[in-house]
Amino acid sequence: MAKFDNNCGDESVNDLTFLMILLVFFVRVYILYQAVLRQMGSGASKSDPAERHKARDNEEKAITQNGSASTLPANSSIGKQMGQSNLEDEEIAEDIEQMVQHFNKSPETTEVVTGMQSTLDTEDVSLTFESFLHRNGTLYTCFTQNGTRMYFDDEKGIVPFPQELYSEGNFINTQNQTPKKSDGIKQDINGVPSYLENERTSSFYIPGKGMVMTYIFEERTNVCRYFDSESGAWLILPLLWEMNLDFTTSRVQQVKEALPALTDYREIMAALRLCNYDPDEVISVFYAIFGDSLENSTSGNQNFEQMFLHRDIQENKKIIDNLNEKLQNRERELVNLRLKCQYLEEEKVNLNHRTENLNKKITELQAEHEVHLQEAVRTEKSDTPFQSKEKTVLTLKKESLLNILQESRELNVCNKQLRAVTKNALSEIGLHLKHLQNTTENMDRSNKEMEEIRALYQRESLERKMLYNQLQELRGNIRVFCRCRRDDKKGDHLEFFTNEDILVNNNGNKKKFRFDQVFLPQCSQEDVFEGTLPIIKSCVDGYNVCILAYGQTGSGKTYTMMGTEQKPGVNIRSIRELLRICQEREKIRYTTKISMLEIYNETLRDLLVQNGNSQLEIRSQGKVVTVPGMTEIEVLTEEDIKKTMSLGEKHRTVASTKMNTESSRSHLMVILHVHGVDSISGVVSTAALTLCDLAGSERISKTEATGQRLMEAAAINKSLTALGQVFTALKNNSLHVPYRNSKLTHLLQPSLSGHAKACVFVNISPDMKNIGETISTLQFGSSIQQIALGKPMQQTTNVNHGP
Ligand SMILES: Nc1ncnc2c1ncn2[C@@H]1O[C@H](COP(=O)(O)OP(=O)(O)OP(=O)(O)O)[C@@H](O)[C@H]1O
């Protein structure tokens, strides 16, 4: 907010007097405020304190309800005074009045106090509030006092509305007033603003309200509002109505044509609001969210919920398939165990059978043995030689019988052992089955837990990325650094008085430039790289990042980006850092691939192949920009990076010798594609780190070029101008950013849009003879710096109009 001269600040008044005057001023403002409230709220009798409390409550309620009319924030010093009773206020006011009268007698204060009182005593306050919309989005609420338009300034209280602001915005609730020409608003017969000649404005018919004016506010996220003449406020236009504006209908249609599966216009409209009304971005976002399910949805009548459901079903199907496979394995194991069990049962039956047979045989043999024994006893009594022979035979039979008995006993023992083994095996199988059941249950439980942990992990890693990104956005998505090269021919026209400011003295004409950081000639390569470190981490988190070096030939761009063998520049250091972070994150599998391109005379050349194809074309789908056929080499270590880069450099030198050109006449781009798959959550992230050493920025007139050199200079001029136009469009928050005006900006589109982060080095030479180029380079950097500072810091809160 602009600062204005304080009329009360007379230097001749001593501090105490000045404090008293301020005190009187605030009391007066409060009385004035009470008058306004009395007009707005219900009138309470002053004589009854209880009534007055009630009235005050009513007044406060009225203020809360009628937010658009209030100009006094509750937390301001005046707002706090509202908490005291009117009676106390009046007593205090009387005391102060007496003190002021006392001070008025003092000759040096008389003049100032009288001046103040002449303004404050006459409380002729118009209760018509007007809203003035500054083009930076700030809304001022004004009212008229003694014919002067006043407004409430946070620091100074109620002061006249500054003249200089009239040309920087418009009054938007002009009912009952004659519009000023400077307002730039056409009005209909009711005095309501109708059309501004601007693509952000439109009009819309609302039943009961008639035609209302709409305006898309340039906030961080653009929002379409309509002008409600009843409340004198800009209210958010409901989605259903907003989609009928010409401006939005065409964009909704564009998204609809690209993604026919989306049929809910309201959801498309809501997405457009969030994407700054950029249909390309909406298409990319939908692709990123729904991917396959968006392509697979052939029915053409799905909405978000169905698509989310479709995707969830696909994922759940996969989980179920996995579990089914595990279950089948377990069932196979179970069948095997059952077969084993069956085999053992059969064995047991066989053995039982054999045992029974043997037992039978033993019983028979025992019976036979008994018979033989009885016969022997009988024959012993009649002792003949023939009988003794028979006796011998019988003894032999007895021996064999004893042997059989022994065998059968052993068989019995075996049988018992077998039974015990079978019993053990059966109980073991039972235990195994129980264990199997427990394992399956545990598996189900851990699967569930795993799912929960996975979801938690996914949410937390997303939150971490978002917080880091928010931090980066607060610092600025585009950071601009100025680097002055080391040079013996250093003049005294450059002054570095802080590490953010640089002053150029051009024959007494001094100009100051401010950047995120200024690197002095003595700064090392490490110091310079430090500035780019935070955005490298963003690249690993899935944000596109680019680092550019801009400046005239010889100002140190290549030294900054490529560096030397001993003192490597930003290129090597940033890729090295990126690989380090990738390795640190064990849970995510990263693939990093490098490409090297040269843009010469608006043609693309692949530097990683010999006699590189100069017919490479750029393709874009939504915001995805690709170069089909471009070589990509996977890099894992610093050695890989160095090898790949020196190969590209070699091809570049060969090509430039062949074509009789200088490498400084072309833009060099090193692109590192980072692809990460989170092994826990399965989230896939892709991002690119683009490192760009731009061609020398000197003007054509300075190079005095002709023929081929003139063509080169014109091509460089075209691409650097296009780069400037892109930055200007970003600075103005334009709905259209002309990325496709040159190959350079087209390739840089993903790194200069959305949540991408960029670092721009403006390289300058300290040599006095280059002062012209130095100033134009600093101006270029300074214009980008304004985007860097402006965009994330823009926080235009509007208490009258809600979020
Ligand atoms: N900060 C520095 N410290 C030491 N030497 C430097 C520094 N900056 C540049 N130089 C030296 O100055 C010379 C020119 O620098 P460089 O080639 O990087 O300029 P350039 O802007 O890339 O020029 P071109 O557009 O022609 O490629 C080189 O020899 C380089 O080593």
The ligand as an SDF file (V2000), in Angstrom:
LIG
                    3D

 31 33  0  0  0  0  0  0  0  0999 V2000
   34.3480  -16.3210  -12.9730 N   0  0  0  0  0  0  0  0  0  0  0  0
   35.3870  -16.5870  -13.8000 C   0  0  0  0  0  0  0  0  0  0  0  0
   36.5810  -16.8600  -13.2830 N   0  0  0  0  0  0  0  0  0  0  0  0
   37.6440  -17.1440  -14.0720 C   0  0  0  0  0  0  0  0  0  0  0  0
   37.5720  -17.1880  -15.4120 N   0  0  0  0  0  0  0  0  0  0  0  0
   36.4140  -16.9350  -16.0080 C   0  0  0  0  0  0  0  0  0  0  0  0
   35.2410  -16.6300  -15.2260 C   0  0  0  0  0  0  0  0  0  0  0  0
   34.2330  -16.4130  -16.0700 N   0  0  0  0  0  0  0  0  0  0  0  0
   34.7140  -16.5970  -17.3170 C   0  0  0  0  0  0  0  0  0  0  0  0
   36.0150  -16.8910  -17.2710 N   0  0  0  0  0  0  0  0  0  0  0  0
   36.8670  -17.1320  -18.4330 C   0  0  0  0  0  0  0  0  0  0  0  0
   36.4920  -16.1970  -19.4380 O   0  0  0  0  0  0  0  0  0  0  0  0
   36.5270  -16.7830  -20.7250 C   0  0  0  0  0  0  0  0  0  0  0  0
   35.1760  -16.6200  -21.4270 C   0  0  0  0  0  0  0  0  0  0  0  0
   34.1820  -17.2490  -20.6330 O   0  0  0  0  0  0  0  0  0  0  0  0
   33.0640  -18.1840  -21.2540 P   0  0  0  0  0  0  0  0  0  0  0  0
   33.5500  -18.9610  -22.4340 O   0  0  0  0  0  0  0  0  0  0  0  0
   32.4810  -18.9370  -20.1440 O   0  0  0  0  0  0  0  0  0  0  0  0
   32.0560  -17.0810  -21.7600 O   0  0  0  0  0  0  0  0  0  0  0  0
   30.6790  -17.2970  -22.4970 P   0  0  0  0  0  0  0  0  0  0  0  0
   29.7610  -16.2840  -21.9670 O   0  0  0  0  0  0  0  0  0  0  0  0
   30.2610  -18.6890  -22.3830 O   0  0  0  0  0  0  0  0  0  0  0  0
   31.0020  -16.9650  -23.9620 O   0  0  0  0  0  0  0  0  0  0  0  0
   30.3570  -17.5880  -25.2800 P   0  0  0  0  0  0  0  0  0  0  0  0
   28.9980  -16.9740  -25.4020 O   0  0  0  0  0  0  0  0  0  0  0  0
   31.2890  -17.1540  -26.3410 O   0  0  0  0  0  0  0  0  0  0  0  0
   30.3070  -19.0690  -25.0850 O   0  0  0  0  0  0  0  0  0  0  0  0
   36.8910  -18.2460  -20.5280 C   0  0  0  0  0  0  0  0  0  0  0  0
   38.2820  -18.3920  -20.7890 O   0  0  0  0  0  0  0  0  0  0  0  0
   36.6390  -18.5080  -19.0630 C   0  0  0  0  0  0  0  0  0  0  0  0
   37.5100  -19.4790  -18.5300 O   0  0  0  0  0  0  0  0  0  0  0  0
  1  2  1  0
  2  3  1  0
  2  7  2  0
  3  4  2  0
  4  5  1  0
  5  6  2  0
  6  7  1  0
  6 10  1  0
  7  8  1  0
  8  9  2  0
  9 10  1  0
 10 11  1  0
 11 12  1  0
 11 30  1  0
 12 13  1  0
 13 14  1  0
 13 28  1  0
 14 15  1  0
 15 16  1  0
 16 17  2  0
 16 18  1  0
 16 19  1  0
 19 20  1  0
 20 21  2  0
 20 22  1  0
 20 23  1  0
 23 24  1  0
 24 25  2  0
 24 26  1  0
 24 27  1  0
 28 29  1  0
 28 30  1  0
 30 31  1  0
M  END
$$$$
